[in-house]
Amino acid sequence: MKRIVLGVSAGIAAYKSVLLLRLLREAGHHVDVIPTSNVENFVGNATWEALSGNPVTSSVFDAVENVNHVRLGQMADLVLIVPATADLMAKAAAGIADDLLTGTLLATRAPVVMAPAMHTEMWQHPATVDNVATLRERGVRVIEPASGRLTGKDSGPGRLPEPEEIFASIQDLLSDPILAGTSVLITAGGTREPLDPVRFLGNRSSGRQGVALAEAARAAGAEVTLIVTHLEVPVPHGVHVVHASSALELREAVFEHAPGKDVLIMNAAVADFRPATIENSKIKKRDEHSAPVIELVRNPDILAEIVQARGGNDELPRFIVGFAAETGDEQGSVLDYGRAKLERKGCEMLVVNEVGATLTFGEETNAIQVLFADGHESVQAAGSKLEVARVVIEQISHATKGHADDIS
């Protein structure tokens, strides 16, 4: 967890900072929001306090006994200014400290990131250009504004990037790089097996967990390639994305992109069966009572195949993680089936979760148990899919280092 100061200067784009604050808090960070005095014309302090969980003020004369204009900057791991107006950047470049936010900027020795937002003419004015250059020379990371619709009918460079883009751009400052120098291949989503040009056999997977794994691995410093089948969520920023659809296409993509990778995480929900034949035209109802008989054949076991293929190919990942989406029955529990699958597949780590119509698939939360082939004690985790993903990435890091720094 990082301690972050989120500075908000007075511009219409301040509403996007609310969404960024939520992203930072959901990622587990402590956030102190410091708005400039005029921000309340756009977003009130009650919003910042409710979402940050901390008191909010723009004045150096509130909580004087804490000397906040110095203390907040000294304690921060990161100071993030979103949006950064032309006025705020001019003050920062000149070293002016006439409120709590600009005082914090002078007092901090933490990394500073500014995301400018203003009209095109203001962004391109020589004074702003010089101020941005001065700030960058001092080590401030000034994010390039986006180009698009501005306030009113104007359009051009100066638009604040979307909160998700800003969040993705600062991941190197927010996370411990436990997988720095590691290349990771992840599969995500549910495969679709075509019956005819319009129908398919599919499953309930939304791809949320696989996308969360990609986000967590990227945040941990890894170089991430994400093979996506069918997702109900956007692909994350900062990763290389490869598209597939059916189990056979996914298999081809995995074997194409796995060589040279250090870690493979097989999270995609791969169909066990596919139609034996695919009709060239839409299957039609021939009468009021008959229905087609669909013959199924088994799909390849991609996880087992690539584990076996490592024996003769040193370029394939040395650490492979499988996922077991299981339902218990009278023959055994979810965990029983998970342990059997780990032994059968031969991978180094298996993440087991119970699935059902209202469990895991399509949901925003998950509960897992991580099993290890080397006999190491299993690890449990529950929470949002991003929280669960962080635990999986941490365990991969520990396992590839021999569990030297185990936190389970």
C-alpha positions in Angstrom: 0.0 0.0 0.0 1.2 3.5 -0.9 0.4 6.7 0.8 -0.8 9.1 -2.0 -1.6 12.8 -2.0 -4.2 13.4 -4.8 -4.1 17.1 -5.6 -7.1 18.5 -7.5 -7.0 21.9 -9.2 -10.0 23.8 -10.3 -11.1 22.6 -13.7 -14.2 21.0 -15.2 -12.2 17.7 -15.4 -12.1 17.5 -11.6 -15.0 15.0 -11.8 -12.7 12.5 -13.4 -10.5 12.7 -10.3 -13.3 11.3 -8.4 -13.2 8.1 -10.5 -9.4 8.0 -10.2 -9.7 8.3 -6.4 -12.0 5.2 -6.4 -9.4 3.3 -8.5 -6.6 4.2 -6.1 -8.7 3.2 -3.0 -9.9 -0.1 -4.6 -6.2 -0.9 -5.2 -5.7 -0.6 -1.4 -3.8 2.7 -1.3 -4.2 5.4 1.4 -5.2 8.7 -0.3 -5.2 12.2 1.1 -7.1 14.5 -1.2 -6.1 18.2 -1.4 -8.3 20.3 -3.6 -7.6 23.9 -4.4 -10.1 26.4 -3.0 -12.2 26.7 -6.2 -12.6 23.0 -6.8 -15.7 23.1 -4.6 -17.4 24.8 -7.6 -17.1 21.5 -9.4 -16.9 18.8 -6.7 -17.6 19.3 -3.0 -15.4 18.2 -0.1 -18.1 15.7 1.1 -17.4 13.6 -2.0 -13.7 13.6 -1.5 -14.1 12.7 2.2 -16.6 9.9 1.6 -14.5 8.2 -1.1 -11.0 8.7 0.5 -12.1 8.1 4.1 -10.0 11.1 5.2 -10.7 14.7 6.1 -10.3 17.2 3.3 -9.3 20.8 3.3 -7.6 23.3 1.0 -6.5 25.6 3.8 -3.2 25.6 5.7 -5.1 27.0 8.7 -7.1 23.8 9.3 -5.6 21.3 11.7 -2.7 23.7 12.2 -1.3 21.6 15.0 -0.4 18.9 12.4 1.4 21.3 10.1 -0.3 19.6 7.2 1.4 21.7 4.5 4.6 20.1 5.4 3.5 16.8 7.0 1.4 15.5 4.1 4.2 16.1 1.6 6.8 14.5 3.9 4.7 11.4 4.4 3.6 10.8 0.8 5.0 8.1 -1.4 3.5 9.8 -4.4 1.9 13.2 -5.1 -0.5 13.1 -8.0 -2.1 16.3 -9.4 -5.3 15.5 -11.5 -6.3 17.7 -13.2 -3.3 20.1 -13.3 -4.5 23.5 -14.6 -2.2 26.0 -16.3 -2.4 28.1 -13.1 -1.4 25.3 -10.8 1.6 24.3 -13.0 2.7 28.0 -13.2 2.7 28.2 -9.4 4.6 24.9 -9.1 7.2 26.0 -11.6 7.6 29.3 -9.8 7.7 27.7 -6.3 4.7 29.6 -5.1 3.1 28.1 -2.0 -0.1 30.0 -1.3 -2.4 27.1 -0.3 -2.2 23.6 1.1 -1.6 21.9 -2.2 1.2 24.1 -3.5 2.8 24.0 0.0 2.7 20.2 -0.2 4.4 20.3 -3.6 7.3 22.3 -2.1 7.6 20.1 1.0 7.5 16.7 -0.7 10.5 14.6 -1.9 8.2 11.9 -3.3 7.7 11.5 -7.0 5.3 14.0 -8.5 2.9 13.3 -11.4 0.8 15.9 -13.1 -2.0 15.3 -15.6 -2.8 18.6 -17.3 -6.3 19.6 -18.5 -7.1 22.9 -20.2 -8.1 24.5 -23.5 -5.8 23.9 -26.4 -4.7 27.6 -26.6 -3.7 27.5 -22.9 -1.8 24.2 -23.3 0.1 25.5 -26.3 0.8 29.0 -24.9 4.5 29.7 -24.6 4.2 30.3 -20.8 2.6 26.9 -20.3 5.1 25.2 -22.6 8.0 26.7 -20.6 6.4 25.8 -17.3 6.0 22.2 -18.4 9.6 22.0 -19.6 10.8 23.4 -16.2 8.7 20.9 -14.2 10.0 18.0 -16.3 13.6 19.2 -15.9 13.0 19.0 -12.1 11.8 15.4 -12.4 8.0 16.0 -12.4 6.3 13.5 -14.6 3.8 15.5 -16.8 1.4 13.2 -18.6 0.6 14.3 -22.1 -3.0 15.5 -22.4 -5.4 13.7 -24.7 -6.9 15.3 -27.8 -10.6 15.5 -28.0 -13.8 17.3 -27.0 -13.1 20.1 -24.4 -15.5 22.4 -22.5 -18.1 23.8 -24.9 -17.7 23.2 -28.6 -13.9 23.2 -28.5 -11.9 20.2 -29.5 -8.1 19.6 -29.5 -5.2 18.7 -27.3 -5.7 19.5 -23.6 -8.3 17.0 -22.6 -7.6 15.0 -19.4 -6.9 11.4 -20.1 -9.5 8.9 -18.8 -8.9 7.8 -15.1 -8.1 4.3 -16.2 -5.4 5.5 -18.5 -3.9 7.7 -15.8 -4.1 4.8 -13.3 -2.3 2.5 -15.7 0.4 5.1 -16.5 1.5 5.3 -12.8 1.6 1.6 -12.0 5.4 1.6 -11.8 5.1 4.1 -9.0 2.3 2.3 -7.1 3.5 -1.3 -6.9 6.5 -3.3 -5.7 8.1 -4.7 -8.8 8.2 -8.3 -7.6 8.1 -9.7 -11.2 10.4 -7.1 -12.7 12.3 -8.7 -15.6 9.7 -11.5 -15.9 7.7 -12.2 -19.0 4.2 -13.6 -18.4 1.6 -15.1 -20.7 -2.0 -15.1 -19.5 -5.2 -16.5 -21.1 -8.6 -14.9 -20.2 -12.2 -15.2 -21.0 -14.5 -18.0 -22.2 -14.1 -19.9 -25.5 -16.9 -20.2 -28.0 -17.4 -23.3 -30.1 -19.3 -22.6 -33.3 -22.4 -24.7 -34.2 -23.2 -22.6 -37.3 -22.6 -19.1 -38.5 -24.7 -17.6 -35.7 -24.8 -20.0 -32.8 -22.1 -21.3 -30.5 -21.6 -23.4 -27.3 -20.1 -21.1 -24.6 -19.8 -20.6 -20.9 -20.4 -18.0 -18.3 -16.9 -16.6 -18.0 -16.7 -12.8 -18.2 -12.9 -12.6 -18.3 -12.7 -10.4 -15.2 -10.3 -12.6 -13.4 -7.9 -13.0 -16.3 -7.9 -9.3 -16.9 -7.3 -8.7 -13.2 -4.3 -11.1 -13.4 -2.9 -9.2 -16.3 -3.3 -5.9 -14.4 -1.7 -7.3 -11.3 1.2 -8.8 -13.2 1.8 -5.6 -15.1 1.7 -3.7 -11.9 4.3 -6.1 -10.4 6.7 -5.1 -13.2 6.2 -8.1 -15.6 6.0 -7.9 -19.3 2.5 -9.2 -20.0 1.0 -10.9 -23.0 -2.8 -11.5 -22.7 -4.6 -13.9 -24.9 -8.3 -13.1 -24.8 -11.2 -15.1 -26.0 -14.5 -13.4 -25.2 -14.6 -10.7 -22.5 -17.3 -8.7 -20.9 -14.7 -6.2 -19.6 -12.2 -3.9 -21.3 -8.7 -5.2 -21.9 -6.1 -3.5 -19.6 -3.7 -0.9 -20.7 0.0 -1.6 -20.9 -0.2 -5.3 -22.0 0.2 -7.0 -25.4 -3.2 -8.4 -26.4 -3.8 -11.4 -28.7 -7.3 -12.5 -29.8 -8.6 -16.0 -30.1 -12.2 -17.4 -30.1 -12.5 -21.2 -29.9 -10.5 -23.7 -27.9 -8.5 -24.7 -31.0 -7.6 -21.0 -31.8 -6.6 -20.6 -28.1 -4.4 -23.6 -28.3 -2.7 -22.3 -31.4 -2.2 -18.8 -29.8 -0.7 -20.3 -26.6 1.8 -22.5 -28.4 2.7 -19.5 -30.6 3.3 -17.0 -27.8 4.5 -19.3 -24.9 8.1 -19.8 -26.2 10.4 -17.3 -24.4 8.0 -16.6 -21.6 8.9 -17.3 -17.9 5.4 -17.8 -16.6 2.2 -19.1 -18.2 -1.2 -18.5 -16.4 -4.0 -20.6 -18.0 -7.0 -18.7 -16.6 -9.3 -18.9 -19.7 -12.5 -21.0 -19.3 -11.8 -23.5 -22.1 -14.7 -25.6 -23.4 -14.1 -29.3 -22.8 -16.1 -30.2 -25.9 -16.9 -28.8 -29.3 -19.4 -29.8 -32.1 -18.1 -32.5 -34.3 -19.2 -30.6 -37.4 -19.9 -26.9 -38.0 -22.8 -26.2 -40.3 -22.1 -23.7 -43.2 -25.6 -22.2 -42.9 -27.9 -21.5 -39.9 -29.5 -24.6 -38.5 -33.2 -24.3 -39.2 -36.4 -25.8 -37.7 -37.6 -28.3 -40.3 -41.0 -28.9 -38.6 -42.8 -28.1 -35.4 -41.4 -31.1 -33.4 -38.0 -32.2 -34.5 -34.7 -30.8 -33.1 -31.1 -31.3 -34.3 -28.9 -33.8 -32.6 -25.5 -32.3 -31.9 -22.5 -34.6 -31.7 -19.7 -33.4 -29.5 -16.0 -34.2 -29.6 -13.4 -33.5 -27.0 -11.2 -30.4 -27.2 -7.5 -30.7 -26.6 -6.3 -30.3 -23.0 -4.1 -27.2 -23.6 -2.7 -27.1 -20.1 -1.7 -30.7 -20.1 -0.2 -30.5 -23.6 2.0 -27.5 -22.9 3.2 -29.0 -19.6 4.2 -32.2 -21.5 5.7 -30.3 -24.4 8.2 -28.6 -22.0 10.1 -31.9 -21.7 11.6 -31.4 -25.2 11.5 -27.6 -25.4 13.6 -25.4 -23.1 11.9 -22.3 -24.5 8.5 -23.0 -23.0 7.7 -21.5 -19.5 9.3 -23.2 -16.6 6.4 -22.1 -14.3 2.9 -22.9 -15.3 -0.3 -22.0 -13.4 -3.6 -23.8 -14.0 -7.1 -22.8 -12.9 -9.7 -25.3 -11.8 -13.2 -24.0 -12.0 -14.9 -26.9 -10.1 -18.3 -27.9 -8.7 -18.4 -30.6 -6.0 -20.6 -33.7 -6.2 -21.2 -36.9 -4.3 -17.9 -38.2 -5.5 -15.8 -35.4 -4.0 -15.4 -31.8 -2.9 -14.2 -28.9 -5.0 -10.8 -29.2 -3.3 -10.6 -32.9 -3.9 -11.1 -32.4 -7.6 -8.5 -29.6 -7.5 -5.8 -31.7 -5.9 -6.5 -34.5 -8.4 -6.3 -32.0 -11.3 -3.0 -30.6 -10.1 -1.5 -34.0 -10.0 -3.0 -35.0 -13.3 -2.0 -31.8 -15.2 1.6 -31.6 -13.9 1.7 -27.8 -13.6 3.6 -26.0 -10.8 0.6 -24.3 -9.3 -3.2 -24.6 -9.4 -5.8 -22.0 -8.4 -9.0 -23.7 -7.4 -12.4 -22.0 -7.1 -16.0 -23.2 -6.9 -18.2 -22.0 -9.8 -21.9 -22.0 -10.4 -24.8 -19.9 -11.8 -24.1 -17.2 -9.1 -20.5 -18.1 -8.1 -17.4 -16.7 -9.7 -18.4 -16.6 -13.4 -19.5 -13.0 -14.2 -19.2 -11.9 -10.6 -16.9 -9.1 -9.3 -15.6 -11.2 -6.4 -13.9 -14.5 -6.1 -12.7 -17.0 -3.4 -9.7 -19.2 -4.2 -7.4 -21.8 -2.8 -3.9 -22.0 -4.3 -2.3 -25.4 -4.5 1.4 -26.1 -5.1 2.9 -29.2 -6.8 6.0 -29.0 -4.5 3.8 -29.7 -1.5 4.0 -26.2 -0.1 1.1 -25.3 2.2 -1.9 -24.1 0.3 -3.0 -20.4 0.4 -6.5 -19.0 0.5 -7.7 -15.6 -0.7 -11.1 -13.9 -1.1 -12.2 -10.5 -2.2 -12.5 -8.5 -5.4 -11.0 -10.3 -8.5 -8.1 -7.7 -8.5 -7.4 -8.5 -4.8 -7.4 -12.2 -5.6 -5.2 -11.6 -8.6 -2.6 -9.8 -6.5 -2.4 -12.8 -4.2 -1.9 -15.1 -7.1 0.9 -12.9 -8.5 2.5 -12.7 -5.1 2.5 -16.5 -4.8 4.0 -16.9 -8.2 6.8 -14.5 -7.1 7.3 -16.4 -3.9 7.2 -19.9 -5.6 9.6 -18.9 -8.3 12.0 -17.8 -5.6 11.6 -21.0 -3.6 8.9 -19.5 -1.2 11.8 -17.5 0.4 9.6 -14.6 1.3 6.3 -16.5 1.9 3.5 -14.3 3.3 0.8 -17.0 3.4 
